[in-house]
Amino acid sequence: MKRYYILHYFDPANVGSFLLVSLLGLILVLALVLLIAKLQIQRQLKEETEEKAKKIRRKKHQRRQYQIVESFYELVFSGTSILLFLSLYYIIDERLPQISMYWEKYQDVVLLVFIVLSVFLTSWLDVVLVKLTHLDPEQKASVRLISVFYIVLILLYIRFIYEDTNYDGLILYFLTLVGRFLYFDFTVKSFLETMRGVLENLPLLVIMSAYSGFVCWYGFHVGFLLKSNGVILSTFLAHLFMDCSIFLLHKTGILKHVIRKI
């Protein structure tokens, strides 16, 4: 069985076609975001009469575009990080019965450790994989809180669509504990700023859900993603391809060129 999964997921044709679909989906999503941003700036520029004011507004608009794109990247990276450790949690819980005695005793502690580790992995991805230079710590905190809701949506989908009750405990943990571990600053001012950022980034949650939903649907539809090895694990694999798509698009430099032209 292990050999089957290895041959299946490392087949060049399967990998290539799925990566292409993930990349095209990413391009479509970002094109839509930038198009909406362009329409907004055109409306705002019509209200300006002085050329200097228009130039300042264009610079602010350009920076805002970078922030929106990088916020989307951060959401993908954060989702991937959390899904990695949830997949490990699933594998230990479902596929390693020989350690069940210890697992029942320490699984809550392991889950908390995994959650904290996902924060560090996200920080590594947004520096090493694609360096996000236009987001400040408060903006990243807001996006990471959005990623909590995103993961809850995934778990709820698995819970009710696939009628899998194994994720009830995970859903409860994310609703009650995860937010406080994603950002270690509990001042009232920082909390209010973070919540304001969460509201501003809610459209990203919709876009991310649509993008990942399409990629996962395609993967299951063509048989590349397999339910037999766990839906949560297959969802994580889909996010890995989304990360690769971001990396490839970033390396081309096309996005920077497009933003400068808008």
Order of alpha helices (4+ residues) and beta strands (2+ residues): alpha-alpha-alpha-alpha-alpha-alpha-alpha-alpha-alpha-alpha-alpha
